[in-house]
Amino acid sequence: MKLMKLFSTLSVVLLLIASCATAPVAPTIEDLIADGGEVVSIHDLIGDTGVTYVGADESWFNYLGVDGRKVVKITKTGQLKELAWRVNDSGQFCQQMFATEKEECDNIVLIRDREGMYISYDKRKNKPGSPFTIILGNSEGL
């Protein structure tokens, strides 16, 4: 009987703990800026030579060329996909997305943190992406 009562009490405690647990909340753009980050212009980074984003773990590379080319390389699989980017008539940065190949405009904000790493923030999903570094030019020959 005591064992049954102990089990019942333990079950209630575990249920309370589980109901109080919450999923981690992704930081907002405001949180990232308050933590020393700054919003930077994707178009300005491309400059005269293009720019290569390099995943922090080098699992992916993303080249944005001055000619409107966007080339994504996934290191693990060797997958290479040529896409496009542009600035539309409203001045929005538009790019074909890797997963869908559909064009999306002005949904990504680029933030440089206080350590000099970059992160893209998807405004539609309210979610930060993976951190990356930036190399001027086409470092991977994409």
N, CA, C and O atoms as a MOPAC input file, in Angstrom:
PM7 MOZYME 1SCF
protein

 N      0.81400 1    -1.18500 1     0.00000 1
 C      0.00000 1     0.00000 1     0.00000 1
 C      0.86900 1     1.26500 1     0.00000 1
 O      0.60600 1     2.21400 1    -0.73900 1
 N      1.93600 1     1.25700 1     0.86500 1
 C      2.82600 1     2.41400 1     0.90800 1
 C      3.52700 1     2.61600 1    -0.43500 1
 O      3.72100 1     3.74800 1    -0.87800 1
 N      3.90200 1     1.52300 1    -1.07300 1
 C      4.56200 1     1.60600 1    -2.37300 1
 C      3.61400 1     2.20100 1    -3.41700 1
 O      4.03200 1     2.98600 1    -4.26700 1
 N      2.34600 1     1.82200 1    -3.34600 1
 C      1.35500 1     2.35600 1    -4.27900 1
 C      1.17200 1     3.85700 1    -4.06100 1
 O      1.05700 1     4.61300 1    -5.02600 1
 N      1.14300 1     4.29600 1    -2.79300 1
 C      0.96600 1     5.70500 1    -2.47700 1
 C      2.20400 1     6.49800 1    -2.95000 1
 O      2.07500 1     7.59400 1    -3.49600 1
 N      3.40300 1     5.92500 1    -2.73200 1
 C      4.63300 1     6.56800 1    -3.17800 1
 C      4.64800 1     6.70000 1    -4.70100 1
 O      5.01200 1     7.75100 1    -5.22700 1
 N      4.26000 1     5.65300 1    -5.40100 1
 C      4.20600 1     5.69000 1    -6.86400 1
 C      3.22000 1     6.74200 1    -7.35000 1
 O      3.49900 1     7.46900 1    -8.30300 1
 N      2.06100 1     6.82100 1    -6.69100 1
 C      1.04600 1     7.79400 1    -7.06300 1
 C      1.56700 1     9.22000 1    -6.85600 1
 O      1.36100 1    10.08000 1    -7.71200 1
 N      2.23200 1     9.47700 1    -5.74100 1
 C      2.79900 1    10.79600 1    -5.45500 1
 C      3.88400 1    11.14700 1    -6.46600 1
 O      3.93700 1    12.27200 1    -6.96200 1
 N      4.74300 1    10.18900 1    -6.76800 1
 C      5.81500 1    10.40000 1    -7.73800 1
 C      5.23500 1    10.70800 1    -9.11900 1
 O      5.75900 1    11.56400 1    -9.83300 1
 N      4.18600 1    10.03500 1    -9.48900 1
 C      3.53400 1    10.27700 1   -10.78000 1
 C      2.99400 1    11.70000 1   -10.86700 1
 O      3.12500 1    12.35700 1   -11.90000 1
 N      2.39200 1    12.17100 1    -9.78800 1
 C      1.85400 1    13.53100 1    -9.76000 1
 C      2.98400 1    14.54600 1    -9.86900 1
 O      2.85400 1    15.53100 1   -10.59500 1
 N      4.09600 1    14.32600 1    -9.16000 1
 C      5.24200 1    15.23700 1    -9.20300 1
 C      5.82400 1    15.28300 1   -10.61500 1
 O      6.10500 1    16.36400 1   -11.13300 1
 N      6.00400 1    14.13400 1   -11.23100 1
 C      6.53800 1    14.09400 1   -12.59100 1
 C      5.60700 1    14.78400 1   -13.57400 1
 O      6.06900 1    15.46800 1   -14.48700 1
 N      4.31800 1    14.61600 1   -13.40300 1
 C      3.34500 1    15.27300 1   -14.25900 1
 C      3.41800 1    16.79300 1   -14.10200 1
 O      3.34200 1    17.52700 1   -15.08700 1
 N      3.56400 1    17.25800 1   -12.86800 1
 C      3.69300 1    18.69800 1   -12.63100 1
 C      4.96400 1    19.25300 1   -13.24500 1
 O      4.95000 1    20.33600 1   -13.82900 1
 N      6.05300 1    18.52700 1   -13.12000 1
 C      7.32000 1    18.97000 1   -13.69800 1
 C      7.19900 1    19.04800 1   -15.21900 1
 O      7.63300 1    20.02800 1   -15.82500 1
 N      6.62300 1    18.04200 1   -15.82700 1
 C      6.47100 1    18.01300 1   -17.28100 1
 C      5.56000 1    19.13400 1   -17.76300 1
 O      5.81800 1    19.72600 1   -18.81100 1
 N      4.50600 1    19.43500 1   -17.02300 1
 C      3.58400 1    20.47900 1   -17.46800 1
 C      4.18800 1    21.87000 1   -17.32800 1
 O      3.77600 1    22.79500 1   -18.02900 1
 N      5.15500 1    22.03100 1   -16.43500 1
 C      5.80500 1    23.32600 1   -16.25400 1
 C      6.96000 1    23.53800 1   -17.23000 1
 O      7.40800 1    24.66500 1   -17.43900 1
 N      7.43000 1    22.45700 1   -17.81700 1
 C      8.55300 1    22.58100 1   -18.75100 1
 C      8.07300 1    23.26500 1   -20.02700 1
 O      6.98000 1    22.99200 1   -20.52400 1
 N      8.89900 1    24.14600 1   -20.53800 1
 C      8.54900 1    24.82700 1   -21.78100 1
 C      9.66800 1    24.63800 1   -22.77900 1
 O     10.82400 1    24.42100 1   -22.41600 1
 N      9.30100 1    24.72500 1   -24.03700 1
 C     10.30600 1    24.63300 1   -25.10100 1
 C     11.14900 1    25.90500 1   -25.06900 1
 O     10.63900 1    26.97800 1   -24.74500 1
 N     12.42800 1    25.79200 1   -25.40100 1
 C     13.26200 1    26.99900 1   -25.41300 1
 C     12.72200 1    28.00400 1   -26.42800 1
 O     12.29300 1    27.63800 1   -27.52300 1
 N     12.75400 1    29.25900 1   -26.04600 1
 C     12.25100 1    30.31400 1   -26.90600 1
 C     13.42100 1    30.88400 1   -27.70600 1
 O     14.44700 1    31.26800 1   -27.14500 1
 N     13.24600 1    30.93100 1   -29.03200 1
 C     14.28800 1    31.48400 1   -29.89900 1
 C     14.38500 1    32.98100 1   -29.65200 1
 O     13.37100 1    33.63800 1   -29.42200 1
 N     15.59800 1    33.52500 1   -29.69900 1
 C     15.73200 1    34.97400 1   -29.49800 1
 C     15.09300 1    35.74300 1   -30.64500 1
 O     15.07900 1    35.28400 1   -31.78800 1
 N     14.57100 1    36.90600 1   -30.32900 1
 C     13.99700 1    37.78000 1   -31.35300 1
 C     15.11300 1    38.64100 1   -31.93900 1
 O     16.23900 1    38.63700 1   -31.44100 1
 N     14.79000 1    39.37500 1   -32.99800 1
 C     15.74900 1    40.32500 1   -33.57900 1
 C     16.15900 1    41.32300 1   -32.50500 1
 O     17.33700 1    41.65700 1   -32.37500 1
 N     15.18400 1    41.79700 1   -31.73700 1
 C     15.46000 1    42.76400 1   -30.67900 1
 C     16.41400 1    42.19200 1   -29.63400 1
 O     17.29900 1    42.89800 1   -29.15000 1
 N     16.23700 1    40.90200 1   -29.27900 1
 C     17.13900 1    40.24500 1   -28.31900 1
 C     18.56600 1    40.21400 1   -28.85700 1
 O     19.51700 1    40.49600 1   -28.12700 1
 N     18.71000 1    39.87100 1   -30.13300 1
 C     20.03800 1    39.77000 1   -30.73600 1
 C     20.72600 1    41.13600 1   -30.78400 1
 O     21.93300 1    41.23000 1   -30.56200 1
 N     19.97400 1    42.17900 1   -31.06800 1
 C     20.53600 1    43.52700 1   -31.10300 1
 C     20.88800 1    43.98900 1   -29.69100 1
 O     21.94000 1    44.59300 1   -29.47900 1
 N     20.01700 1    43.70900 1   -28.73000 1
 C     20.27600 1    44.09400 1   -27.33500 1
 C     21.52900 1    43.39500 1   -26.79100 1
 O     22.18700 1    43.89600 1   -25.87800 1
 N     21.84200 1    42.24300 1   -27.36200 1
 C     23.02300 1    41.48200 1   -26.93600 1
 C     24.28300 1    41.92700 1   -27.69000 1
 O     25.29600 1    41.22800 1   -27.67200 1
 N     24.22100 1    43.07600 1   -28.34600 1
 C     25.39900 1    43.61600 1   -29.02700 1
 C     25.43000 1    43.38900 1   -30.51800 1
 O     26.42900 1    43.71300 1   -31.15900 1
 N     24.37700 1    42.84500 1   -31.09600 1
 C     24.33100 1    42.60300 1   -32.53200 1
 C     23.92500 1    43.84400 1   -33.29800 1
 O     23.37300 1    44.78500 1   -32.72700 1
 N     24.20200 1    43.84300 1   -34.59500 1
 C     23.76400 1    44.94500 1   -35.45300 1
 C     23.26400 1    44.38400 1   -36.77300 1
 O     23.80400 1    43.41200 1   -37.30100 1
 N     22.22700 1    45.01500 1   -37.29200 1
 C     21.66600 1    44.61700 1   -38.57700 1
 C     22.58300 1    45.14600 1   -39.67300 1
 O     22.98200 1    46.31000 1   -39.65200 1
 N     22.91200 1    44.28400 1   -40.62600 1
 C     23.75300 1    44.68800 1   -41.75600 1
 C     23.01200 1    44.41100 1   -43.06200 1
 O     22.14100 1    43.54300 1   -43.11800 1
 N     23.36000 1    45.14300 1   -44.09300 1
 C     22.71000 1    45.01100 1   -45.39600 1
 C     23.35900 1    43.89200 1   -46.20500 1
 O     24.56500 1    43.90900 1   -46.44700 1
 N     22.55700 1    42.93100 1   -46.61400 1
 C     23.05900 1    41.83800 1   -47.45500 1
 C     23.61000 1    42.41800 1   -48.75400 1
 O     24.69200 1    42.04100 1   -49.20400 1
 N     22.85900 1    43.33400 1   -49.34600 1
 C     23.26000 1    43.91700 1   -50.62200 1
 C     24.59800 1    44.63800 1   -50.49600 1
 O     25.43600 1    44.52400 1   -51.39100 1
 N     24.82000 1    45.38000 1   -49.40500 1
 C     26.09700 1    46.08000 1   -49.20000 1
 C     27.25700 1    45.10700 1   -49.04700 1
 O     28.36700 1    45.39600 1   -49.49300 1
 N     27.01700 1    43.95900 1   -48.42300 1
 C     28.08800 1    42.97300 1   -48.24700 1
 C     28.54500 1    42.37200 1   -49.57300 1
 O     29.71600 1    42.03100 1   -49.73300 1
 N     27.62900 1    42.24400 1   -50.51200 1
 C     27.96800 1    41.65100 1   -51.80700 1
 C     29.00800 1    42.51300 1   -52.52000 1
 O     29.92600 1    41.99000 1   -53.15200 1
 N     28.86300 1    43.82800 1   -52.41600 1
 C     29.85400 1    44.75700 1   -52.95800 1
 C     30.20800 1    44.51000 1   -54.41300 1
 O     29.34200 1    44.17700 1   -55.22200 1
 N     31.50100 1    44.67600 1   -54.74800 1
 C     31.97100 1    44.53100 1   -56.13100 1
 C     32.53100 1    43.14700 1   -56.44300 1
 O     32.83100 1    42.85300 1   -57.60000 1
 N     32.67700 1    42.29200 1   -55.42800 1
 C     33.31800 1    40.99600 1   -55.64400 1
 C     32.44200 1    39.80700 1   -55.28200 1
 O     32.83100 1    38.66000 1   -55.50400 1
 N     31.27400 1    40.06300 1   -54.73300 1
 C     30.44800 1    38.97500 1   -54.23000 1
 C     30.89400 1    38.62100 1   -52.81600 1
 O     31.85800 1    39.18200 1   -52.29400 1
 N     30.19100 1    37.70000 1   -52.21900 1
 C     30.48000 1    37.32200 1   -50.84400 1
 C     30.12200 1    35.85000 1   -50.65000 1
 O     29.16200 1    35.34700 1   -51.23400 1
 N     30.90500 1    35.17700 1   -49.82900 1
 C     30.63400 1    33.77100 1   -49.51100 1
 C     30.31600 1    33.64800 1   -48.03100 1
 O     31.11900 1    34.02700 1   -47.17800 1
 N     29.13900 1    33.11600 1   -47.73400 1
 C     28.78200 1    32.78900 1   -46.35400 1
 C     29.30700 1    31.37800 1   -46.10300 1
 O     29.14600 1    30.49100 1   -46.94100 1
 N     29.93200 1    31.17700 1   -44.95200 1
 C     30.48500 1    29.87300 1   -44.60800 1
 C     29.87900 1    29.44500 1   -43.27700 1
 O     30.06400 1    30.12400 1   -42.26700 1
 N     29.15600 1    28.32600 1   -43.26600 1
 C     28.58500 1    27.81700 1   -42.02600 1
 C     29.65900 1    27.68200 1   -40.96100 1
 O     30.79400 1    27.31800 1   -41.26900 1
 N     29.31800 1    27.97100 1   -39.72000 1
 C     30.29900 1    27.94500 1   -38.62500 1
 C     31.04900 1    26.61700 1   -38.56400 1
 O     32.22300 1    26.58400 1   -38.19800 1
 N     30.38200 1    25.53600 1   -38.91600 1
 C     31.02900 1    24.22200 1   -38.92200 1
 C     31.48300 1    23.81300 1   -40.32200 1
 O     31.86000 1    22.66200 1   -40.54600 1
 N     31.44600 1    24.75300 1   -41.25600 1
 C     31.81400 1    24.55000 1   -42.66100 1
 C     30.99600 1    23.45200 1   -43.33700 1
 O     31.46700 1    22.81400 1   -44.27900 1
 N     29.77100 1    23.23200 1   -42.85700 1
 C     28.91500 1    22.21200 1   -43.46900 1
 C     28.19400 1    22.75100 1   -44.70800 1
 O     27.60800 1    21.98300 1   -45.47000 1
 N     28.23900 1    24.07000 1   -44.90500 1
 C     27.61500 1    24.66400 1   -46.08200 1
 C     28.32900 1    25.95600 1   -46.46600 1
 O     28.94500 1    26.62400 1   -45.63600 1
 N     28.22300 1    26.28500 1   -47.75500 1
 C     28.76200 1    27.52200 1   -48.30700 1
 C     27.65800 1    28.12800 1   -49.15900 1
 O     26.90700 1    27.40800 1   -49.81800 1
 N     27.56200 1    29.44900 1   -49.14400 1
 C     26.53100 1    30.14800 1   -49.90100 1
 C     27.18500 1    31.36000 1   -50.54900 1
 O     27.53500 1    32.32300 1   -49.86800 1
 N     27.34600 1    31.31000 1   -51.86100 1
 C     27.97300 1    32.41800 1   -52.58800 1
 C     26.90700 1    33.29600 1   -53.22400 1
 O     26.00600 1    32.80100 1   -53.90200 1
 N     27.01300 1    34.60700 1   -53.00300 1
 C     26.14800 1    35.58000 1   -53.65100 1
 C     27.03200 1    36.42600 1   -54.55500 1
 O     27.85300 1    37.20600 1   -54.07100 1
 N     26.86700 1    36.27500 1   -55.87000 1
 C     27.69000 1    36.99100 1   -56.83300 1
 C     27.08300 1    38.31200 1   -57.24600 1
 O     25.87800 1    38.52200 1   -57.11100 1
 N     27.91600 1    39.20000 1   -57.74700 1
 C     27.43700 1    40.51300 1   -58.18100 1
 C     26.49600 1    40.41000 1   -59.37800 1
 O     25.73800 1    41.33800 1   -59.66000 1
 N     26.54800 1    39.28300 1   -60.07700 1
 C     25.71400 1    39.07900 1   -61.25700 1
 C     24.33600 1    38.48500 1   -60.94000 1
 O     23.59200 1    38.11900 1   -61.85000 1
 N     23.99700 1    38.39100 1   -59.64200 1
 C     22.69900 1    37.85300 1   -59.25700 1
 C     22.69200 1    36.34900 1   -59.04700 1
 O     21.64600 1    35.75500 1   -58.78400 1
 N     23.86600 1    35.73700 1   -59.16300 1
 C     23.94300 1    34.28800 1   -58.90300 1
 C     24.00100 1    34.02500 1   -57.40900 1
 O     24.62500 1    34.76800 1   -56.65200 1
 N     23.34600 1    32.96600 1   -57.00800 1
 C     23.43000 1    32.44900 1   -55.64300 1
 C     23.74000 1    30.97400 1   -55.79500 1
 O     22.96000 1    30.23800 1   -56.40100 1
 N     24.86300 1    30.53200 1   -55.25800 1
 C     25.23000 1    29.12800 1   -55.35900 1
 C     25.40900 1    28.58600 1   -53.95000 1
 O     26.14700 1    29.15100 1   -53.14400 1
 N     24.72200 1    27.48100 1   -53.66200 1
 C     24.79300 1    26.85800 1   -52.34100 1
 C     25.44400 1    25.49300 1   -52.48400 1
 O     25.08700 1    24.70400 1   -53.35900 1
 N     26.40900 1    25.22600 1   -51.60400 1
 C     27.10000 1    23.93500 1   -51.59000 1
 C     26.95900 1    23.33400 1   -50.19400 1
 O     27.28900 1    23.96900 1   -49.19300 1
 N     26.45900 1    22.09400 1   -50.14900 1
 C     26.35200 1    21.35900 1   -48.89400 1
 C     27.54800 1    20.40800 1   -48.83300 1
 O     27.66600 1    19.49400 1   -49.65000 1
 N     28.42000 1    20.62600 1   -47.87300 1
 C     29.68800 1    19.89900 1   -47.81500 1
 C     29.50300 1    18.39300 1   -47.65200 1
 O     30.12700 1    17.61300 1   -48.37200 1
 N     28.66000 1    17.98000 1   -46.72200 1
 C     28.50100 1    16.55400 1   -46.40300 1
 C     28.03800 1    15.72900 1   -47.60200 1
 O     28.53300 1    14.62600 1   -47.83800 1
 N     27.08000 1    16.27800 1   -48.35800 1
 C     26.51200 1    15.51500 1   -49.47700 1
 C     27.13900 1    15.88400 1   -50.81500 1
 O     26.96800 1    15.17300 1   -51.80500 1
 N     27.86800 1    17.00000 1   -50.84100 1
 C     28.43600 1    17.46700 1   -52.09500 1
 C     27.40400 1    18.11700 1   -52.99700 1
 O     27.70000 1    18.45400 1   -54.14300 1
 N     26.19500 1    18.29300 1   -52.48700 1
 C     25.12800 1    18.88800 1   -53.28000 1
 C     25.46200 1    20.34000 1   -53.60800 1
 O     25.89700 1    21.09900 1   -52.74200 1
 N     25.25600 1    20.71100 1   -54.85500 1
 C     25.52300 1    22.05200 1   -55.34200 1
 C     24.26600 1    22.52600 1   -56.07200 1
 O     23.76400 1    21.83800 1   -56.96100 1
 N     23.76200 1    23.69700 1   -55.69800 1
 C     22.55000 1    24.18900 1   -56.32500 1
 C     22.76300 1    25.64500 1   -56.71700 1
 O     23.12900 1    26.47900 1   -55.88900 1
 N     22.52600 1    25.93800 1   -58.00600 1
 C     22.64200 1    27.30700 1   -58.49000 1
 C     21.25600 1    27.94500 1   -58.48500 1
 O     20.30900 1    27.43100 1   -59.07900 1
 N     21.17000 1    29.07400 1   -57.80000 1
 C     19.91800 1    29.79200 1   -57.63800 1
 C     20.14600 1    31.24500 1   -58.05800 1
 O     21.08700 1    31.53100 1   -58.79900 1
 N     19.30600 1    32.15200 1   -57.59800 1
 C     19.45100 1    33.55100 1   -57.98400 1
 C     19.03700 1    34.46500 1   -56.83600 1
 O     18.31000 1    34.06700 1   -55.92600 1
 N     19.52400 1    35.70500 1   -56.90700 1
 C     19.09200 1    36.76400 1   -56.00600 1
 C     18.93200 1    38.04200 1   -56.83200 1
 O     19.47500 1    38.15100 1   -57.93100 1
 N     18.18800 1    39.00200 1   -56.29500 1
 C     18.00300 1    40.29100 1   -56.96000 1
 C     17.45800 1    41.28800 1   -55.94200 1
 O     17.03800 1    40.91300 1   -54.84700 1
 N     17.47300 1    42.54200 1   -56.31700 1
 C     16.79400 1    43.58400 1   -55.55600 1
 C     15.60600 1    44.00200 1   -56.41600 1
 O     15.77800 1    44.41600 1   -57.56300 1
 N     14.39900 1    43.89200 1   -55.85800 1
 C     13.20400 1    44.19800 1   -56.65900 1
 C     12.96600 1    45.70600 1   -56.75000 1
 O     13.71400 1    46.49200 1   -56.16800 1
 N     11.93100 1    46.10400 1   -57.47300 1
 C     11.62700 1    47.52300 1   -57.70000 1
 C     11.32500 1    48.27700 1   -56.40800 1
 O     11.45100 1    49.50000 1   -56.36100 1
 N     10.92900 1    47.55800 1   -55.36300 1
 C     10.64800 1    48.18500 1   -54.06400 1
 C     11.89500 1    48.28300 1   -53.19500 1
 O     11.84100 1    48.78800 1   -52.07400 1
 N     13.02700 1    47.79300 1   -53.72100 1
 C     14.28000 1    47.83700 1   -52.96200 1
 C     14.46900 1    46.67500 1   -52.00700 1
 O     15.38100 1    46.69500 1   -51.18100 1
 N     13.62100 1    45.66000 1   -52.10700 1
 C     13.73500 1    44.49700 1   -51.22900 1
 C     14.74200 1    43.49700 1   -51.79200 1
 O     14.82600 1    43.30800 1   -53.00500 1
 N     15.50400 1    42.86000 1   -50.90600 1
 C     16.41700 1    41.79600 1   -51.29700 1
 C     15.58700 1    40.53500 1   -51.48800 1
 O     14.89400 1    40.09800 1   -50.56900 1
 N     15.65600 1    39.95200 1   -52.67500 1
 C     14.90600 1    38.74000 1   -53.00300 1
 C     15.89300 1    37.63200 1   -53.34800 1
 O     16.92300 1    37.88200 1   -53.97500 1
 N     15.57800 1    36.41600 1   -52.93900 1
 C     16.45800 1    35.28700 1   -53.24700 1
 C     15.64800 1    34.01100 1   -53.36800 1
 O     14.61500 1    33.84400 1   -52.72000 1
 N     16.14000 1    33.11000 1   -54.21600 1
 C     15.55000 1    31.77800 1   -54.28100 1
 C     16.03300 1    31.01600 1   -53.05800 1
 O     17.21300 1    31.06600 1   -52.70800 1
 N     15.12800 1    30.32300 1   -52.42200 1
 C     15.46100 1    29.57200 1   -51.21700 1
 C     15.93600 1    28.16300 1   -51.59800 1
 O     15.42500 1    27.55500 1   -52.53800 1
 N     16.90500 1    27.67000 1   -50.86300 1
 C     17.53900 1    26.39100 1   -51.17200 1
 C     16.52900 1    25.24200 1   -51.17400 1
 O     16.49500 1    24.44900 1   -52.11500 1
 N     15.72100 1    25.15000 1   -50.14400 1
 C     14.83100 1    23.98900 1   -49.99700 1
 C     13.72200 1    23.95900 1   -51.03700 1
 O     13.36400 1    22.88700 1   -51.52700 1
 N     13.17200 1    25.12200 1   -51.38100 1
 C     11.99800 1    25.15300 1   -52.25800 1
 C     12.27800 1    25.69700 1   -53.65100 1
 O     11.49100 1    25.48100 1   -54.57200 1
 N     13.37900 1    26.39000 1   -53.80800 1
 C     13.75200 1    27.10100 1   -55.03400 1
 C     12.76500 1    28.21500 1   -55.38000 1
 O     12.82100 1    28.76900 1   -56.47800 1
 N     11.86900 1    28.54700 1   -54.46200 1
 C     10.93400 1    29.64600 1   -54.65700 1
 C     11.58900 1    30.93800 1   -54.18900 1
 O     12.37700 1    30.94900 1   -53.24300 1
 N     11.24400 1    32.03200 1   -54.87500 1
 C     11.78800 1    33.32600 1   -54.49500 1
 C     11.03100 1    33.89700 1   -53.29400 1
 O      9.80200 1    33.86700 1   -53.24200 1
 N     11.78800 1    34.41200 1   -52.34300 1
 C     11.22500 1    35.10900 1   -51.20000 1
 C     11.92400 1    36.45400 1   -51.10300 1
 O     13.13600 1    36.55300 1   -51.29100 1
 N     11.14600 1    37.48700 1   -50.80900 1
 C     11.68800 1    38.84400 1   -50.73800 1
 C     11.59700 1    39.40100 1   -49.32600 1
 O     10.57000 1    39.30100 1   -48.65400 1
 N     12.69600 1    39.98500 1   -48.90500 1
 C     12.76300 1    40.74000 1   -47.65700 1
 C     12.27800 1    39.95600 1   -46.44400 1
 O     11.69500 1    40.53800 1   -45.52800 1
 N     12.50800 1    38.65100 1   -46.42300 1
 C     12.12100 1    37.87000 1   -45.25700 1
 C     13.31100 1    37.58500 1   -44.33900 1
 O     13.12800 1    37.09900 1   -43.22300 1
 N     14.52300 1    37.88400 1   -44.79900 1
 C     15.72000 1    37.59200 1   -44.02600 1
 C     16.39200 1    38.89200 1   -43.58700 1
 O     16.60700 1    39.79600 1   -44.39500 1
 N     16.71700 1    38.97300 1   -42.30400 1
 C     17.50300 1    40.07400 1   -41.76200 1
 C     18.85200 1    39.48200 1   -41.37900 1
 O     18.91600 1    38.42600 1   -40.74900 1
 N     19.91500 1    40.15400 1   -41.75500 1
 C     21.26700 1    39.68900 1   -41.44400 1
 C     21.78900 1    40.46200 1   -40.23500 1
 O     21.76700 1    41.69200 1   -40.21700 1
 N     22.25700 1    39.72900 1   -39.22900 1
 C     22.74000 1    40.34300 1   -37.99800 1
 C     24.16800 1    39.88300 1   -37.72800 1
 O     24.46600 1    38.68900 1   -37.78600 1
 N     25.05600 1    40.84400 1   -37.43200 1
 C     26.43400 1    40.53500 1   -37.02300 1
 C     26.47600 1    40.67300 1   -35.51100 1
 O     26.10200 1    41.71100 1   -34.96500 1
 N     26.94000 1    39.60500 1   -34.82200 1
 C     26.99300 1    39.67800 1   -33.36700 1
 C     28.27900 1    40.35900 1   -32.91000 1
 O     29.12800 1    40.71000 1   -33.72900 1
 N     28.41400 1    40.54100 1   -31.62000 1
 C     29.56700 1    41.29300 1   -31.10700 1
 C     30.89100 1    40.55900 1   -31.29600 1
 O     31.94900 1    41.17900 1   -31.19200 1
 N     30.86200 1    39.25100 1   -31.57100 1
 C     32.08900 1    38.49600 1   -31.84400 1
 C     32.43800 1    38.48700 1   -33.33000 1
 O     33.47100 1    37.94200 1   -33.71700 1
 N     31.59000 1    39.08400 1   -34.16400 1
 C     31.86100 1    39.13500 1   -35.60000 1
 C     31.25200 1    37.99400 1   -36.39300 1
 O     31.45300 1    37.91400 1   -37.60500 1
 N     30.51200 1    37.10900 1   -35.73700 1
 C     29.78800 1    36.05300 1   -36.45400 1
 C     28.48700 1    36.64500 1   -36.98300 1
 O     27.99300 1    37.64800 1   -36.46800 1
 N     27.94500 1    36.02000 1   -38.00200 1
 C     26.69700 1    36.46700 1   -38.59700 1
 C     25.62300 1    35.42800 1   -38.34400 1
 O     25.90700 1    34.25000 1   -38.12800 1
 N     24.39400 1    35.88800 1   -38.37700 1
 C     23.24700 1    34.99300 1   -38.27700 1
 C     22.14200 1    35.59800 1   -39.13300 1
 O     21.92500 1    36.81000 1   -39.11300 1
 N     21.45400 1    34.76000 1   -39.87600 1
 C     20.30300 1    35.25200 1   -40.63100 1
 C     19.07500 1    35.00400 1   -39.76500 1
 O     18.96900 1    33.98300 1   -39.08500 1
 N     18.16500 1    35.94300 1   -39.80200 1
 C     16.94200 1    35.83500 1   -39.00700 1
 C     15.75300 1    35.86200 1   -39.95500 1
 O     15.55300 1    36.82400 1   -40.69600 1
 N     14.97100 1    34.79700 1   -39.92000 1
 C     13.79800 1    34.67800 1   -40.78100 1
 C     12.63000 1    35.39700 1   -40.10300 1
 O     12.11900 1    34.93100 1   -39.08400 1
 N     12.20900 1    36.53300 1   -40.66800 1
 C     11.14400 1    37.33100 1   -40.07000 1
 C      9.79400 1    36.63200 1   -40.14200 1
 O      8.94800 1    36.82800 1   -39.26900 1
 N      9.58600 1    35.82600 1   -41.16500 1
 C      8.28600 1    35.14600 1   -41.29900 1
 C      8.13000 1    34.03700 1   -40.26900 1
 O      7.04100 1    33.82100 1   -39.73800 1
 N      9.21500 1    33.34300 1   -39.99300 1
 C      9.16900 1    32.25000 1   -39.01800 1
 C      9.57000 1    32.70800 1   -37.62000 1
 O      9.47700 1    31.94100 1   -36.66200 1
 N     10.02200 1    33.97600 1   -37.50200 1
 C     10.52800 1    34.50900 1   -36.22500 1
 C     11.56600 1    33.57000 1   -35.62000 1
 O     11.47000 1    33.15600 1   -34.46500 1
 N     12.57200 1    33.24700 1   -36.45500 1
 C     13.53600 1    32.24200 1   -36.03500 1
 C     14.92800 1    32.55300 1   -36.59300 1
 O     15.08000 1    32.82400 1   -37.78400 1
 N     15.94200 1    32.51300 1   -35.72200 1
 C     17.31100 1    32.70200 1   -36.21800 1
 C     17.81800 1    31.43900 1   -36.89800 1
 O     17.40700 1    30.32600 1   -36.56900 1
 N     18.72100 1    31.63800 1   -37.85600 1
 C     19.34600 1    30.51100 1   -38.53800 1
 C     20.64800 1    30.11300 1   -37.86400 1
 O     20.92300 1    30.52100 1   -36.73500 1
 N     21.43400 1    29.33000 1   -38.54600 1
 C     22.72100 1    28.88100 1   -38.02500 1
 C     23.76500 1    29.98600 1   -38.18800 1
 O     23.71400 1    30.74500 1   -39.15600 1
 N     24.71000 1    30.08300 1   -37.25400 1
 C     25.75200 1    31.11100 1   -37.37800 1
 C     26.70900 1    30.81300 1   -38.53100 1
 O     26.91900 1    29.65900 1   -38.90500 1
 N     27.28400 1    31.88500 1   -39.08500 1
 C     28.22600 1    31.72600 1   -40.18300 1
 C     29.21300 1    32.88300 1   -40.19500 1
 O     29.00600 1    33.90200 1   -39.53600 1
 N     30.28200 1    32.71100 1   -40.95000 1
 C     31.23500 1    33.77800 1   -41.18400 1
 C     31.08800 1    34.22200 1   -42.63100 1
 O     30.41400 1    33.56900 1   -43.42700 1
 N     31.72500 1    35.33600 1   -42.96200 1
 C     31.64900 1    35.86200 1   -44.31000 1
 C     33.04300 1    36.06600 1   -44.83900 1
 O     33.91700 1    36.59900 1   -44.15500 1
 N     33.24400 1    35.62900 1   -46.08900 1
 C     34.50700 1    35.83800 1   -46.80200 1
 C     34.16600 1    36.62400 1   -48.06000 1
 O     33.26600 1    36.24600 1   -48.81000 1
 N     34.88300 1    37.71000 1   -48.28800 1
 C     34.65000 1    38.48800 1   -49.51000 1
 C     35.08300 1    37.67700 1   -50.72600 1
 O     36.09100 1    36.97100 1   -50.69200 1
 N     34.30800 1    37.79000 1   -51.79500 1
 C     34.63000 1    37.08500 1   -53.01800 1
 C     34.07000 1    35.67200 1   -53.03900 1
 O     33.25900 1    35.30200 1   -52.19100 1
 N     34.50800 1    34.89200 1   -54.00900 1
 C     34.03900 1    33.54200 1   -54.22700 1
 C     35.11100 1    32.55700 1   -53.77500 1
 O     35.78300 1    31.94400 1   -54.60400 1
 N     35.26800 1    32.40700 1   -52.48300 1
 C     36.35800 1    31.61300 1   -51.91000 1
 C     36.32800 1    30.13700 1   -52.31200 1
 O     37.36700 1    29.47800 1   -52.30300 1
 N     35.18000 1    29.62100 1   -52.65700 1
 C     35.05100 1    28.21200 1   -53.01400 1
 C     35.00100 1    27.98300 1   -54.51400 1
 O     34.84800 1    26.84500 1   -54.95900 1
 N     35.12600 1    29.03700 1   -55.29400 1
 C     35.04700 1    28.89200 1   -56.73900 1
 C     33.68300 1    28.45100 1   -57.21800 1
 O     33.56700 1    27.70900 1   -58.19300 1
 N     32.66100 1    28.90400 1   -56.54000 1
 C     31.29600 1    28.51900 1   -56.89600 1
 C     30.79500 1    29.40000 1   -58.01900 1
 O     29.66100 1    29.24000 1   -58.47000 1

